Amino acid sequence: CSLSLDGPVGSWSENVLEYFLRNHQISSEDGAEIRWYHAANHKAQVAEALGSAAHMIEADVIVPGDGSAHGLPIMAHPPETHSDNTLQEWLMEVMKSNKGIKLDFKSLAAVEASMSLLEKVNGHLQRPVWLNADILPGPNGSGKVVAAKPFIDTVTSFFPDVTFSLGWTTGWHPEKVNEGYSWTMVKEMEYICSGLHQPVTFPVRAALVRQSCSQLLWLLKKSHRYSLTIWTGKDDNYSTEDLLYIRDNFNKRQVFYDILEPQNCEFKQAIGIKVHL
């Protein structure tokens, strides 16, 4: 079924493919056409991202110090606790472009203050906005989850019309067999998301997807609002063949690929999509 029900034109819940098609930046409803700039946290990285061919800019938001909710949200990925960039400064720069944004929250502490800042620029961000948190423990996950209900409730209280990116904490170990996403994991996620009306993308780790195809296909079939965003850890061992397997088994309108080099180039070339470096 069509993904056009996701959100009205120019809204934060507008389907990414429809937005970039409308702006003549991609040529088809294919998630593999969307280019990403990952971890655009510091000012130099933001400048590079804005000058790049990326469609979507991903960045990480934390509150420095003791993690209390009173600090100013800054752009950094733990274990970093300092940055030359605040969320406010980041938004002022990104607003000058037409790129979509994905903000990744590692704790609840930064969420409410960040929503207040987003509210101030709401009218200037007529584009897809994805808000991400890992809300459930996943395969080999040891990181702390962000409590699902308060995260979803806080975001929704400010922005009922936004795209959620809701994931699992994961780990990957080169020396052992890595289990994929279990039925329990995907059913728990579906239980949480079935009550939402916003589009939801599920970030899933490339090295764990092939062994979880049945579970993830089941999850995507539960709603036209759902999609996957394939991501990779920098030391993960997976192959371009794994990505092509995903490509062959899932609806190409429902899978995005935020992956690192050299696999990104190899994958795009294998499926005939021009690579912009």
C-alpha positions in Angstrom: 0.0 0.0 0.0 1.1 3.6 -0.6 3.0 5.4 2.1 1.3 8.7 1.2 -0.8 8.5 4.3 2.2 9.4 6.5 1.8 13.1 6.7 0.7 16.2 4.9 3.0 18.2 2.5 5.7 20.1 4.4 4.9 18.5 7.7 7.4 16.7 10.0 5.6 13.5 9.3 5.7 13.8 5.6 7.2 10.6 4.1 10.9 11.2 3.3 10.6 9.8 -0.2 7.6 12.0 -1.1 9.4 15.1 0.3 12.6 14.6 -1.7 10.7 13.4 -4.8 8.6 16.6 -4.6 11.8 18.6 -4.4 13.3 16.7 -7.4 16.2 15.4 -5.3 15.5 11.7 -5.9 14.0 9.9 -8.9 11.9 7.2 -7.4 10.2 5.9 -4.2 13.3 4.0 -3.1 14.7 4.3 0.4 18.2 3.5 -0.9 18.2 6.8 -2.8 18.2 8.7 0.4 21.7 9.8 1.4 22.7 10.4 5.0 25.3 12.4 6.9 25.8 10.7 10.2 26.9 12.4 13.5 26.9 16.0 12.3 27.4 17.2 15.8 30.3 19.7 15.8 30.2 22.9 13.8 32.8 21.7 11.2 30.7 18.5 10.6 27.5 20.5 10.3 29.2 22.8 7.7 30.4 19.7 5.8 26.9 18.1 6.0 25.2 21.2 4.7 27.6 21.4 1.8 27.3 17.7 1.0 24.8 15.8 -1.2 23.1 14.3 1.9 19.4 14.5 2.1 19.1 13.7 5.8 21.4 15.0 8.6 21.6 12.9 11.7 23.0 14.3 15.0 23.0 13.5 18.7 21.6 15.6 21.5 22.7 15.4 25.2 22.6 17.5 28.3 26.1 17.9 29.6 27.1 17.5 33.2 25.1 15.5 35.6 22.3 14.8 33.1 19.8 16.9 35.0 17.1 18.4 32.8 18.3 22.0 33.6 21.3 22.1 31.2 21.3 23.5 27.7 21.1 20.7 25.1 24.3 20.3 23.1 25.4 18.2 20.1 27.6 15.3 21.2 27.6 11.5 21.1 28.4 9.8 24.4 31.0 9.2 25.8 31.6 12.8 24.7 30.2 15.3 27.1 31.3 18.6 25.5 30.7 20.2 22.2 31.3 23.5 20.3 27.7 23.4 19.2 24.4 23.8 21.1 21.2 22.4 19.7 20.0 26.0 19.2 23.0 26.9 17.1 22.7 23.6 15.2 19.0 24.3 14.3 19.8 27.9 13.2 22.3 26.5 10.7 20.3 23.5 9.4 17.2 25.7 8.9 19.1 27.5 6.1 19.0 24.3 4.1 16.2 22.1 2.8 17.7 18.9 4.3 15.7 16.6 6.5 16.8 16.1 10.1 17.1 13.2 12.6 17.9 14.0 16.2 19.0 11.1 18.4 18.4 11.3 22.2 20.5 9.2 24.5 18.5 10.1 27.6 15.3 11.8 28.7 17.1 14.7 30.3 17.6 16.5 26.9 14.1 15.9 25.5 11.8 18.5 27.0 14.4 21.4 26.6 15.0 20.3 23.0 11.3 20.2 22.2 11.0 23.8 23.5 13.9 24.8 21.1 12.3 23.0 18.2 9.0 24.7 18.9 10.6 28.1 18.4 11.7 27.1 14.8 8.7 24.9 14.0 7.4 27.3 11.3 10.8 27.3 9.5 11.2 23.5 9.3 8.8 22.5 6.6 10.5 19.1 6.1 10.7 15.6 7.6 11.9 15.7 11.2 12.7 12.4 12.8 13.2 12.1 16.6 15.1 9.0 17.7 15.6 7.0 20.9 16.4 3.4 21.8 13.4 2.5 23.9 13.9 -1.3 24.3 16.7 -3.7 25.0 17.7 -5.5 21.8 20.3 -8.2 20.7 23.4 -8.0 23.0 22.1 -4.6 24.2 23.9 -3.3 27.2 23.3 0.4 26.9 20.6 2.2 28.9 17.3 2.5 27.3 15.3 5.7 27.1 12.0 5.1 28.9 9.4 4.7 26.1 6.3 6.3 27.5 7.8 9.5 28.8 9.8 10.0 25.6 6.8 9.4 23.3 4.5 11.5 25.6 6.9 14.4 25.8 7.5 14.6 22.1 3.8 14.1 21.3 2.7 16.8 23.7 4.8 19.3 21.7 4.5 17.8 18.2 1.7 15.3 17.5 2.8 15.5 13.9 6.4 14.2 13.8 8.2 11.0 12.6 9.4 8.7 15.4 12.5 6.7 15.1 12.3 4.0 17.8 15.0 1.4 18.3 16.6 -1.2 20.5 19.9 -1.1 22.3 22.2 -3.5 20.6 25.7 -5.0 20.7 27.8 -6.9 18.2 30.6 -9.3 19.0 33.1 -10.5 16.4 34.0 -13.6 18.3 30.6 -15.2 18.7 27.3 -15.9 17.0 25.2 -12.8 17.2 21.5 -13.4 17.7 19.1 -11.2 15.7 16.0 -9.3 16.8 13.7 -11.9 18.6 10.0 -12.3 18.3 9.7 -10.9 21.9 11.6 -7.8 20.8 9.5 -7.0 17.7 6.2 -7.8 19.4 7.0 -5.5 22.3 7.9 -2.8 19.9 4.6 -3.3 17.9 2.7 -3.2 21.2 4.1 0.3 21.9 3.8 1.6 18.4 0.3 0.2 17.5 -1.3 3.0 19.6 0.6 5.8 17.7 -0.7 7.5 14.6 2.6 9.0 13.5 5.0 7.3 11.1 7.6 5.2 12.9 11.0 4.1 11.5 12.8 1.3 13.3 16.6 1.7 13.3 18.1 -1.8 13.0 21.7 -2.9 12.9 22.8 -4.2 9.5 24.9 -7.1 11.0 21.8 -8.4 12.8 19.1 -8.0 10.2 19.6 -11.0 8.0 19.0 -13.4 10.9 15.9 -11.5 11.8 14.1 -11.2 8.5 11.0 -13.1 9.5 10.5 -10.9 12.6 11.2 -7.6 10.9 9.0 -8.4 7.9 6.2 -9.3 10.4 6.7 -5.9 12.1 6.6 -3.9 8.9 3.4 -5.6 7.7 1.6 -4.4 10.9 1.3 -0.9 9.5 1.9 1.2 6.4 3.3 3.8 8.8 6.4 1.6 9.6 9.8 1.5 8.0 13.3 0.3 8.8 16.5 2.4 8.9 19.6 0.1 8.4 22.6 1.4 10.4 26.1 0.1 11.0 28.6 0.1 13.8 32.0 1.1 12.6 33.6 -2.2 13.6 30.7 -4.5 12.6 31.5 -7.4 10.3 28.8 -7.7 7.6 28.8 -7.9 3.8 27.3 -6.1 0.9 25.5 -9.4 0.2 23.7 -9.0 3.5 22.5 -5.6 2.4 21.4 -7.0 -1.0 19.6 -9.8 0.9 17.6 -7.1 2.7 17.0 -5.3 -0.5 15.6 -8.5 -2.1 13.3 -9.3 0.8 11.8 -6.0 1.9 9.7 -3.4 0.1 12.2 -0.8 -1.1 9.9 2.1 -0.1 10.1 0.9 3.5 13.9 0.6 4.0 16.5 3.3 4.4 20.2 2.8 4.5 22.4 5.0 6.8 25.5 2.9 6.4 29.3 3.5 6.4 31.9 3.2 3.7 33.0 1.2 1.9 29.8 -0.9 2.1 27.6 2.1 1.2 29.5 2.6 -2.1 29.5 -1.1 -2.9 25.9 -1.5 -2.1 24.7 1.6 -4.2 26.8 0.4 -7.2 25.4 -3.1 -6.9 21.8 -1.8 -7.1 22.6 0.8 -9.8 22.2 4.0 -7.7 24.7 6.7 -8.5 27.1 7.4 -5.6 27.7 11.1 -4.5 30.8 11.5 -2.5 
